[in-house]
Amino acid sequence: MTRKDSSFGQLVAYIERDAADARYSLHHRLGSARSPAAIVGAFEANAAHLPVRRNGVTLYHEILSISRAGSLPDTEQKRILRTIAEDY
């Protein structure tokens, strides 16, 4: 998915909305940024390097989603999804 505006705060809030267990959060290439405000700051600092273009894309993001399996505990499903995200 693409975004033409730098709506980093909205995107981080969307990603973190159901984050109940930090063991399954994946913060890749964000340095020490872990709080939503620090993550937004890291994205904004990175976006400052983009050349200004009319109608240009500011960011891309992708969503990985799997259906819940009734035969596996939630912790195992979260572990598997994290492994998939790390490999992705």
C-alpha positions as CSV (number, residue, x, y, z in Angstrom):
1,M,0.0,0.0,0.0
2,T,1.2,3.5,-0.7
3,R,0.7,6.8,1.1
4,K,1.3,10.2,-0.4
5,D,1.2,12.0,2.8
6,S,3.5,11.5,5.9
7,S,0.7,10.1,8.1
8,F,3.3,8.2,10.3
9,G,1.4,8.8,13.5
10,Q,-1.8,7.3,12.2
11,L,0.1,4.3,10.7
12,V,2.0,3.6,14.0
13,A,-1.2,3.9,16.0
14,Y,-2.8,1.4,13.6
15,I,0.1,-1.1,13.9
16,E,0.3,-0.8,17.7
17,R,-3.5,-0.8,18.4
18,D,-3.8,-4.4,19.5
19,A,-0.2,-4.8,20.7
20,A,-0.7,-6.6,24.0
21,D,2.5,-8.5,24.2
22,A,5.9,-6.9,23.4
23,R,7.4,-10.4,22.8
24,Y,5.7,-10.5,19.4
25,S,6.4,-6.9,18.3
26,L,8.9,-6.6,15.5
27,H,10.9,-3.3,15.3
28,H,13.3,-3.9,12.4
29,R,15.8,-1.2,11.5
30,L,14.4,1.4,14.0
31,G,17.5,1.6,16.2
32,S,16.4,2.0,19.8
33,A,13.0,3.5,18.9
34,R,10.3,1.5,20.7
35,S,7.7,4.0,21.9
36,P,5.1,5.1,19.3
37,A,6.5,8.7,19.5
38,A,10.1,7.5,18.9
39,I,9.0,5.4,16.0
40,V,7.1,8.3,14.4
41,G,10.2,10.4,14.9
42,A,12.5,7.8,13.2
43,F,10.1,7.7,10.3
44,E,9.9,11.5,10.0
45,A,13.7,11.8,10.2
46,N,14.0,9.2,7.4
47,A,11.3,11.0,5.2
48,A,13.3,14.2,5.5
49,H,15.8,12.7,3.1
50,L,13.2,12.2,0.3
51,P,13.3,14.5,-2.6
52,V,10.2,16.8,-2.9
53,R,8.1,15.6,-5.8
54,R,4.6,16.6,-6.7
55,N,2.2,13.6,-6.1
56,G,5.2,11.5,-4.9
57,V,4.8,8.5,-2.6
58,T,6.0,9.2,0.9
59,L,5.8,5.6,2.2
60,Y,4.9,2.0,1.4
61,H,3.6,-0.4,3.9
62,E,2.4,-4.0,3.7
63,I,0.1,-6.1,5.9
64,L,0.7,-9.7,6.8
65,S,-2.4,-11.4,8.1
66,I,-3.3,-15.0,8.8
67,S,-6.6,-16.5,10.0
68,R,-6.8,-17.8,13.6
69,A,-6.5,-21.6,13.8
70,G,-8.7,-23.1,16.5
71,S,-6.2,-26.0,16.9
72,L,-3.3,-23.8,18.0
73,P,-2.9,-21.7,21.1
74,D,-2.8,-17.9,20.5
75,T,0.9,-17.8,21.7
76,E,1.9,-20.4,19.1
77,Q,0.0,-18.5,16.3
78,K,1.7,-15.2,17.3
79,R,5.1,-16.9,17.3
80,I,4.5,-18.3,13.9
81,L,3.3,-15.0,12.5
82,R,6.4,-13.3,14.0
83,T,8.6,-15.9,12.3
84,I,6.8,-15.2,9.0
85,A,7.3,-11.5,9.4
86,E,11.0,-11.9,10.2
87,D,11.5,-14.1,7.1
88,Y,9.5,-11.6,5.0
